[in-house]
Amino acid sequence: MGQARLGRRLGAPFDDHVCQLLAERPGDLVGASAHPDYALAVPTPDHFLPLLYTAGLAAQDEGNAKAWLRGYAMGSLSMTAYGVGMDGLGCREGDGAATVPEGVPADQSNI
């Protein structure tokens, strides 16, 4: 198995867990720190703390945060992007680094 595939496989369970939490129970995102892969996926707090803002917005609105872009850079760095109120936009996934979904101008994304 190539290193890129191995890294993706190691980071995917945590990324999938966070994606599910934000979609179903965004107010519980802080609990993701108890996930067994947290330390592997979040080497320093600044990689995770900004996501708490998105979770807070979704929880405040009693809604959810939906992944609209999923992919990995360099094999294991999740580049998943979330948005609140994104019900009409499908998620685009990539095997490598993900691309912006059709209809979303690149200048209105963080990619």
C-alpha positions in Angstrom: 0.0 0.0 0.0 1.4 3.4 -1.0 2.1 6.0 1.7 -0.6 8.3 0.5 -3.2 5.6 0.8 -2.0 4.5 4.2 -2.1 8.1 5.5 -5.6 8.6 4.1 -6.7 5.4 5.7 -5.3 6.4 9.1 -7.0 9.9 9.1 -10.3 8.9 7.6 -12.0 7.4 10.7 -11.6 10.7 12.6 -12.6 12.8 9.6 -15.7 10.6 9.2 -16.5 10.9 12.9 -16.3 14.7 12.8 -18.4 14.8 9.6 -21.1 12.7 11.3 -21.1 14.8 14.5 -21.5 18.1 12.6 -24.3 16.6 10.5 -26.2 15.1 13.4 -25.1 16.7 16.7 -22.9 19.8 16.1 -23.1 20.8 19.7 -21.3 17.7 20.6 -18.2 18.4 18.5 -16.0 19.1 21.6 -16.4 15.4 22.4 -14.5 14.5 19.3 -11.3 15.0 21.3 -12.1 11.6 23.0 -11.9 9.8 19.6 -8.9 7.4 19.5 -7.5 9.1 16.4 -7.8 12.7 17.7 -4.1 13.1 18.5 -3.1 11.7 15.1 -5.6 13.9 13.2 -5.2 17.1 15.3 -1.5 17.7 16.0 -2.1 21.1 17.5 -5.3 22.8 18.7 -5.2 25.4 15.9 -6.1 22.7 13.5 -9.4 22.0 15.3 -10.5 25.1 17.1 -11.8 27.0 14.0 -14.2 24.2 13.4 -15.9 24.9 16.7 -17.2 28.2 15.3 -19.0 26.3 12.5 -20.3 23.8 15.0 -21.5 26.7 17.2 -23.3 28.4 14.4 -25.0 25.1 13.4 -26.0 24.2 17.0 -27.4 27.7 17.6 -29.6 27.5 14.6 -30.7 24.0 15.7 -29.4 22.8 12.3 -26.3 21.1 11.2 -23.1 21.7 9.4 -22.7 19.8 6.1 -19.5 18.8 4.4 -19.5 20.4 0.9 -16.0 19.4 0.1 -14.0 16.3 1.2 -10.5 15.3 0.2 -7.0 14.9 1.4 -3.9 16.8 0.6 -0.6 14.9 0.6 -2.4 11.7 1.3 -3.5 12.3 4.9 -4.3 16.0 5.5 -8.0 16.3 5.5 -9.2 19.3 3.6 -12.9 18.8 4.4 -14.8 22.1 4.3 -18.1 22.6 6.1 -20.9 25.1 5.8 -24.2 25.9 7.6 -27.3 26.1 5.5 -25.8 24.1 2.7 -28.8 21.8 2.1 -29.0 22.4 -1.6 -25.3 21.8 -2.3 -24.0 18.3 -2.8 -20.7 17.2 -1.4 -17.8 16.8 -3.8 -15.3 14.1 -2.8 -11.9 13.5 -4.3 -9.3 10.7 -3.9 -6.6 13.3 -3.7 -7.1 17.0 -2.9 -10.7 17.8 -3.5 -11.9 20.3 -6.0 -14.6 23.0 -5.6 -18.1 21.8 -6.4 -19.7 22.9 -9.7 -21.4 26.3 -9.3 -19.2 27.5 -6.4 -16.8 30.3 -7.6 -13.2 29.6 -6.4 -12.9 33.2 -5.1 -15.7 32.4 -2.6 -14.0 29.4 -1.1 -10.9 28.9 0.9 -9.2 26.7 -1.7 
